[in-house]
Amino acid sequence: MPKGYWIVRADVSDTERYKAYVAANAKPLAEYGARFLVRAGPFQREEGSSRARNVVIEFPSYQAALDCYHSADYQEAIGLRLPVATADLIIIEGYDGPQPS
């Protein structure tokens, strides 16, 4: 079964208040088996648009990624993020098929 991923791009306007969102999202992320693959490291935008902060979170399955986002705990955490950050977040299923050779 393919894994699921959150791909997030965000601009944070108040880093101190954003810390409350980070603390609140820890519980649902742990509950649904999330693992950070990318967490706001240096990046180079080569094409298109970007935001200041980029995050990729891996889940054991696409369904787990969806369920985490829609969980009551994560929805509560979103309320802490909305006033202090603008974000683009997609949930996507991973690919388990053949790779180029």
Contacts in CASP RR format, 6 or more apart in sequence:
PFRMAT RR
TARGET T0000
AUTHOR 0000-0000-0000
METHOD contacts of the structure
MODEL  1
MPKGYWIVRADVSDTERYKAYVAANAKPLAEYGARFLVRAGPFQREEGSS
RARNVVIEFPSYQAALDCYHSADYQEAIGLRLPVATADLIIIEGYDGPQP
S
1 61 0 8 1.000
1 96 0 8 1.000
2 61 0 8 1.000
2 62 0 8 1.000
2 93 0 8 1.000
2 94 0 8 1.000
2 95 0 8 1.000
2 96 0 8 1.000
3 58 0 8 1.000
3 59 0 8 1.000
3 60 0 8 1.000
3 61 0 8 1.000
3 62 0 8 1.000
3 93 0 8 1.000
3 94 0 8 1.000
4 58 0 8 1.000
4 59 0 8 1.000
4 60 0 8 1.000
4 61 0 8 1.000
4 62 0 8 1.000
4 64 0 8 1.000
4 65 0 8 1.000
4 91 0 8 1.000
4 92 0 8 1.000
4 93 0 8 1.000
4 94 0 8 1.000
5 37 0 8 1.000
5 56 0 8 1.000
5 57 0 8 1.000
5 58 0 8 1.000
5 59 0 8 1.000
5 65 0 8 1.000
5 91 0 8 1.000
5 92 0 8 1.000
5 93 0 8 1.000
5 94 0 8 1.000
6 34 0 8 1.000
6 55 0 8 1.000
6 56 0 8 1.000
6 57 0 8 1.000
6 59 0 8 1.000
6 65 0 8 1.000
6 69 0 8 1.000
6 89 0 8 1.000
6 90 0 8 1.000
6 91 0 8 1.000
7 55 0 8 1.000
7 56 0 8 1.000
7 89 0 8 1.000
7 90 0 8 1.000
7 92 0 8 1.000
8 53 0 8 1.000
8 54 0 8 1.000
8 55 0 8 1.000
8 56 0 8 1.000
8 57 0 8 1.000
8 87 0 8 1.000
8 88 0 8 1.000
8 89 0 8 1.000
9 50 0 8 1.000
9 51 0 8 1.000
9 53 0 8 1.000
9 54 0 8 1.000
9 55 0 8 1.000
9 87 0 8 1.000
9 88 0 8 1.000
10 51 0 8 1.000
10 52 0 8 1.000
10 53 0 8 1.000
10 54 0 8 1.000
10 55 0 8 1.000
10 85 0 8 1.000
10 86 0 8 1.000
10 87 0 8 1.000
10 88 0 8 1.000
11 51 0 8 1.000
11 52 0 8 1.000
11 53 0 8 1.000
11 85 0 8 1.000
11 86 0 8 1.000
11 87 0 8 1.000
12 18 0 8 1.000
12 52 0 8 1.000
12 53 0 8 1.000
12 84 0 8 1.000
12 85 0 8 1.000
13 84 0 8 1.000
13 85 0 8 1.000
13 86 0 8 1.000
14 83 0 8 1.000
14 84 0 8 1.000
14 85 0 8 1.000
17 80 0 8 1.000
17 83 0 8 1.000
17 84 0 8 1.000
18 81 0 8 1.000
18 84 0 8 1.000
18 85 0 8 1.000
20 80 0 8 1.000
21 77 0 8 1.000
21 78 0 8 1.000
21 79 0 8 1.000
21 80 0 8 1.000
21 81 0 8 1.000
21 84 0 8 1.000
21 85 0 8 1.000
24 73 0 8 1.000
24 76 0 8 1.000
24 77 0 8 1.000
24 80 0 8 1.000
25 74 0 8 1.000
25 77 0 8 1.000
27 73 0 8 1.000
28 68 0 8 1.000
28 71 0 8 1.000
28 73 0 8 1.000
28 74 0 8 1.000
28 77 0 8 1.000
29 57 0 8 1.000
29 68 0 8 1.000
29 74 0 8 1.000
31 68 0 8 1.000
31 71 0 8 1.000
31 73 0 8 1.000
32 59 0 8 1.000
32 60 0 8 1.000
32 64 0 8 1.000
32 65 0 8 1.000
32 67 0 8 1.000
32 68 0 8 1.000
32 71 0 8 1.000
33 59 0 8 1.000
33 60 0 8 1.000
33 64 0 8 1.000
33 68 0 8 1.000
34 57 0 8 1.000
34 58 0 8 1.000
34 59 0 8 1.000
34 68 0 8 1.000
35 57 0 8 1.000
35 58 0 8 1.000
35 59 0 8 1.000
36 55 0 8 1.000
36 56 0 8 1.000
36 57 0 8 1.000
36 58 0 8 1.000
37 56 0 8 1.000
37 57 0 8 1.000
37 58 0 8 1.000
38 54 0 8 1.000
38 55 0 8 1.000
38 56 0 8 1.000
39 55 0 8 1.000
40 53 0 8 1.000
40 54 0 8 1.000
40 55 0 8 1.000
41 54 0 8 1.000
43 50 0 8 1.000
43 54 0 8 1.000
51 86 0 8 1.000
51 87 0 8 1.000
51 88 0 8 1.000
57 65 0 8 1.000
59 65 0 8 1.000
59 68 0 8 1.000
62 91 0 8 1.000
62 92 0 8 1.000
62 93 0 8 1.000
62 94 0 8 1.000
65 91 0 8 1.000
66 91 0 8 1.000
68 74 0 8 1.000
69 89 0 8 1.000
69 91 0 8 1.000
81 87 0 8 1.000
END
